[in-house]
């Protein structure tokens, strides 16, 4: 009998590991959720003479997508964003994070530009305010300018359809 | 083209591994020597193809082929050559390839050095290793292919994580992997023995040198990892109880228990089923370590990107490998029997308690590492288990173990007499108590913990010295003869034990006497710490191959005399924009000076926050690890392993299982 114990203990452990797979230890509840989106004013990527500030977006539900030309995972989510922009459900604004303007523009030319506009955060200062710790990241911000959701890592069709779009619909109704 | 060749080689290796895993084991069950004979050629073939795949990926890295996804994600054209090479194990897919490559190396080593073993045994061992390889190759092909293309190709790579751009990374992971994978040999021997149902001293003897070798690699690997964390993370610590560190430490603890328990099984035939269970556990923990690091179940500074498909695959693989071996254990172990009897005061009982304490220590580290997961899975919230838990649990377990360590080697097998042992240890005990009381006074600060640390360290060292002194004294022959009369495995054991003593001295000194200053320094400011004076001379800009750095200069003097200048850096890597702290360290036998730059102070005239540490005897920690590892190497090089193989070769035929037992006995007291 006692020789079976190691097996039993291991099976219990496996069950926990299985449960653990469906949990996300990185899903640290972001301290910014439920808080106002940090204000910023940055030059636009395509028209650097114009500024873009988060305050302009009051009264609208919008997405802020942090991207960069040097980010490989951004390519993964990019077609999804392009498709989303085409459907015109929710405006997507970009934050071109720690990137050279030339590289950023070329990248959008090559892969398509889903953004209403992109703000150029060359030094990454705004990124710090938003607690960006990996590119890409996507924020859902409501009409009052409150951050309602933060996606760390690429937006997948699953995340988009199950989390982001229902949330956007709900926020728009309010 | 090159990446496709690599990919193709992995597929061929998979087919060979499959044949290697199935036919020889089948052959062993049916006593079919043709099928069993397939084992060795398949092992060699698999090695060749995995090696080609390895070099294909290296070539892609070295030639900056950014059309390969892995290269684009982990390398950069500005990356210095040695790091391009090491980038192969800087990410998930490449690490797996390295893992598999090392597994095939161990397999051909076993194939090569097992000529004296019975054919069924060899067939089963190589077969089991083949099955493990099948799992890893499938994993690579289905979820983590290092040769995946990125089309259109990236213009530039994303660069290797700057934390890993360090000479330590070039050797630390391969060393650790050699250890991890090496436990698969002990595991394969245990499974082969369970399959064959023949569980005697010979089995333990055969698997001993392999286990010790794996342990040596693990020791070096864990030690190097700790050293790397010390100088690269810039916090001056040498062990953080991080899940990934724990993942390497648990197999080390269990393998340490295993090499001791194998000794008992070989010499006395005692607690066999326990030994088998340890062999299974050691490898299971190595696999689990891989799982924890790769699956993203736990957070860690070392974690790689997470992907649920990978997690499921590794978990399924774990369940199959570990589950089936434990099932086999539950089925076969009851027939093994318990082996020789022994008295409560004997070397066996000492080694058994050492085994228990090491296993409990491993279990407590395991619990601490996985506790956040358990709590989260039960929906009780997100927590993390910190250093205080580990220190509180680990230290009390290690104290009796170290005390036992001094007694074990001098106790007799089967039954030891207490008065006899008392005579042998009283001097050692007296000396170490005296040192433990006096040394802290000399150092200038006395606390019970410091004193306890010294007691343990000098207890280990003095018992070793006393025992060697007793064995080497005597009248017959010269000292040279008497030195030679002891086996290398005896010296190996004693050296490794001294290593533990040296390690404890390092830990005690650092914990007890380190000094730390975290200060704002203007240019020309000075700070006193540990009897040294540190003057901050300011910061200037430097350009490295793939980074730009703010390099500080700190002049250190003692009693008005300049000793050295130190150059801590704050680097920003071009490709990733990641900042990195490069501490400046002046190492020394009696301690390190450690300076690292914090942040520039805004609105000041070139002021920075600067961290200064004085780390007395910190290098003894790694010197201890080095001695332990060297002890292991010395033990593996023992004559008896070679004599045995040569002798059986000569006697092949009339000594079926290779059992000239007299070579083994007589060497031990």
Interface residues (C-beta under 8 A of the other chain):
Chain A: X3 X4 X6 X7 X10 X11 X13 X14 X16 X17 X18 X19 X20 X21 X22 X23 X24 X25 X26 X28 X70 X71 X72 X98 X124
Chain B: X69 X72 X73 X150 X154 X156 X158 X273 X277 X280 X281 X284 X291 X295 X296 X297 X298 X299 X306 X308 X311 X312 X315 X318 X319 X322 X323 X326 X327 X329 X330 X333 X334 X370 X372 X373 X374 X376 X377 X382 X575 X576 X577
